Amino acid sequence: MTVILVSSDNQDFKVDKEVAERSILIKNMLEDVGESDSPIPLPNVTAAVLTKVIEYCEHHRNDPIQVPEETDDPRKRSNDIEEWDMKFMQVDQEMLFEIILAANYLDIKPLLDVGCKTVANIIKGKTPEEIRKAFNIVNDFTPEEEAQIKKENEWAEDR
Amino acid sequence: MANIFKDTKGKGIKETKDTKKSLGDLPAEVLIHIGLALPCREFGRFLQTSRTIHSCLDSHYVWHRRFTTRFGQAILEDKLNPSLTNNDPSRMSPPLTSSSPRFPSPNSQTFHSSSNNNSNNNSASTSPILQQQFDNHLDPVSAVSSPLPSAASSPRLTPSVALHTLPSDSSSDDGSDGDGNGGERSSSSCAKRPPKGKVRRIDLRRTNMASKEMLIDMYKQLSRMTLPAEDMMIAHMGNQFWRMITSSESKYGKLAELASVWWMDVVAVFVGVPPGRYKVQWRVKVTSDAPVVNTEFRAVLFDKHEDPNTAGEKPNALTFRPTSKQEFVQQTDSPGSRVHKKPFRNLFKGFTILELPGELLVEGDYHGVFLQIRNHDDWKSGLYIDYVRLVNLDDPEQSQESLANGLHGQRVAAGNEPVDDEGEEYYPTSSSSGPLPWFQQTLGINPHARVDPRDRFRSRAARQFRPVNPSALLDVGARTVPNSTSAPANAGGESPSTARNRGDQLDENGQPMERPDSCLPL
């Protein structure tokens, strides 16, 4: 069974229902709509991003669906990104952000996790100034505030 | 926040991107997701980048999530429900009896056994270790300001005794029934605590009453990678056997000093240790071989949901048991080549770092690390403990601290310094374990006699003519030969009995000791 997804720039994408349902948003929509064949509009996702998202969902179509609530189970938790996912995420920063935003909007938790871990890996090892530079963040602290917050969080340096 | 995507259909994507996107423009829930994925140091740095990010991430919710992800929720629950915790007297001050050192202190038995069966206000789920660690350092300001509900006033926190008499098996079950398992006595979902030892779902509602300041404070305490002596669990700590002393030799200002003890048992517990490779380092001052020779230095890993009290019973991740002073010294940063020539008390010039051989590998999730120094045989004295720490080899900023990388090289090079032992005899002045005292006795060497250097040779020559029948060495009389080093490795190819006949002195391995250079050839 296939469904049609329509990006914000009016491009149609035909995907298997099973793949599309990796997105909880789409899954819920399909449940609401029922047996209709009408395409599903995704106004917040452009075609380029949707292509990538669909690629991810296709690759992970057979993954077990994650339990909605977070467990303490050490077996399920891993801080490492799979190799395929790592290659998948080797895109420029803009696309990275857009994938993350799309995963957030479409409610695809594994993709959101991978995206955020990728950003976290970029942040690793950088000082605050370097982080700002890497992500184009404007420093809107006053010098006093900045010094105070630095002092407050000094303890985290060797933890 | 800038509206990144326009929701009207048909508009091209180019119109939405007039400025380069910044991380700070992402919606709050995404920023939170990123913040939760960051390790501690990077999280602290990330908070310093901008106001938006700081206000989004320095929130009660985020700290709550970070805490429960790293340390689990059980610790937080134990802290918030004091009425349900076990009111054991602090392990740091056991009752003082003169006969106690041969046995574990009463508290340590509680500590080592898994199911506490105190009937009334018990909890098998409490961890006195963590309770004590935290209580020692609770910032008085935050203690006053954070609204910790007392159990009496909060109706939700009904002590549910049945819950805690369940045996806490540490098998990691499917987490889905962790929540419903256990006592059904209390109707309120907040008081229903999943039994200890089982994997359970994180439900932030259970610990929502913890304030942000409290969460941060606890996080700070529990995430320490260096534990001072006063946060260790030391059996027989008090006045007579072990005592805490103030000292400027420690940056913490305090040391644990071993006066004399039989049951030596020191435990340090780390929780929420991030995945990585670690070295274990103990900073100690050793003035006698007894506390370290044949002492086991071990490390055990345990899961987040496991009871730290029972962690000690698990198999070792690392263990080190030196059978000689030299073996011990090899793992420290002291110059060790003059083991046999210097009086023992000058061997370690003050404090030394003992780094356990091998790496502690923490994989996957955050784990707890249980470290122990134990020796339950014979009296020993002469040990000072400053701290124990975990050095993260994967962290370039920290891995320099490991002896394997740094100081080790220095130590090896220091072998050529001149010996200055002031003519003193090399004999440990405190009673030590091992066969040395027995050999001394058999050969007629009196370790306590102070001999004039010239007379030394005369008496040794005199000793040489004393017939030493090898079979006499087998006749041990009332004393049994300590079996720890009774099979000396004859690496030198010379049998111990021949060496003995020559009147050579033997070290505890049965090998001939090197003679001091000033000795006349015999």
Interface residues (C-beta under 8 A of the other chain):
Chain A: S8 D9 N10 P41 P43 N44 V45 T46 A48 V67 E69 E70 T71 D72 D73 P74 R75 R77 S78 N79 Q93 E94 F97 I100 L101 N104 L112 D113 C116 K117 V119 A120 I123 K124 G125 K126 T127 P128 I131 R132 F135 N136 I137 V138 N139 D140 F141 E146 I149 K150 N153 E154 W155 A156 E157 D158 R159
Chain B: I4 F5 K6 D7 T8 K9 G10 K11 G12 I13 K17 K20 K21 S22 L23 G24 L26 P27 E29 V30 H33 I34 L36 A37 L38 P39 C40 R41 E42 F43 G44 R45 F46 L47 Q48 T49 S50 R51 T52 I53 H54 G72 Q73 S172 G175 S176 G178 V199 R200 R201 I202 D203 K220 S223 R224 M225 P275 D303 K304 H305 G364 D365 H367 P396 Q398
